[in-house]
Amino acid sequence: MDNKSFDSKRIAQGYAKRPWLHKSVIEQLQKDLGLDTGFVFSKGLDVGCGAGLSTKALRLICDKVTGTDIATAMVEVCEELYGNDKSYSFYVAGAEETKIPEEKYDIVTAAGCINWVDEKKFMANMTEVLKDDGVIVIYDFGITDRMVGNDAYTRWYQNDYLKRFPKPPRKENKWTQADLSEGFIMEKQTEYDMQYSFGIGAFVDFMLIQSNVNAQIECGNISADQARNWMTESLSPVFDEEEKQLIFYGYSWYIRKKYKRK
C-alpha cells in the first residue's frame, strides 16, 4: 500500500479522531531528553503530520509548529481544525521535501511515517532544515494483541483479525548510526507501552483506519461497512458492553545534529 491510499477524506477524518497517544510520546520525550518543566522550543516541524494530532502534541513544547504531509486530504483536515491558530501552519510535502525555512527548526518530529520515506533523501533534507544541535524525533506506536485482563481479545486478534486483515508489507528496519548522514548522532532509542480506554464503537472506528484494514478496503476485498459489521459482531463478546484498556507499543528514536563550531 502506498502513500496515496491515505489521501482520502475518509481516512483523514478518521485520523483526526484517533487516540491522542501522541501527548504521552511527548511526555516520554521530555523525560528522555531531560527537558526542564515548562521548557519550550522556538520552532518545531512535524513531517507526515496526518490529521494534525502529532502536530498538536509537538505544539505542547514549541511556540510555533509547522506540519507537512504528502496527502492533500490530510493537510485540508489540519487546516480545518487548526487553521485559525497562528501558532500552526501546514503545507503539502513529502517528508523528504521540507522547504528550507528562513529560520531553521529546533526540533523535527516524524510520527508513523518513517516506513514510507526514502531514508537518505530524508536525512539530506534534515541537514538543510534543522538547526545545529537540533533534534529529530522519529516515533510510532501501534495497537498490540493485548487487552488488560482479557485473553479473549488476544485470541481474537491473533486467530481472527490477522487472518482476515493481514499486515501489509512495509519497511520496518530499526535505524542505527550507520543509517544516518554525516553530522548526525543517534542519541537514544527507547521503547515503551501505553494504555488507552475504548468502548467497542470507538475501537471499531479506530481499527477501520488501520493499514491492515484499509489495504483490504482499498483493493476491493471488503467494504468499510462489511468490515465494521464483522468487527462489531466478533468483538461484542470481548467487550461485553464495557470500556476496555487496550495496550499500545511505542518507540522513539532521538537523532541529534552536531553543533558546528565557527
ABEGO torsion letter per residue (X at the ends): XBAAAABBAAAAAAAAABBBAAAAAAAAAAAAAGBBBGBBBABBBBBGAEAGAAAAAAAAABABBBBBBABAAAAAAAAAAAAABAABBBBBBBAAABBBBABBBABBBBBGAAAABBAAAAAAAAAAABBBGBBBBBBBBBBBABBBGBAAAAAAAAAAAAAABBBBBBBABBBBAAABBBGBBBABBBBBBBBBBBBAAAAAAAAAABAAAAAAAAAGABBAAAAAAAAAAAAAAAAGGBBBBBBBBBBBBBBBBBBBBX
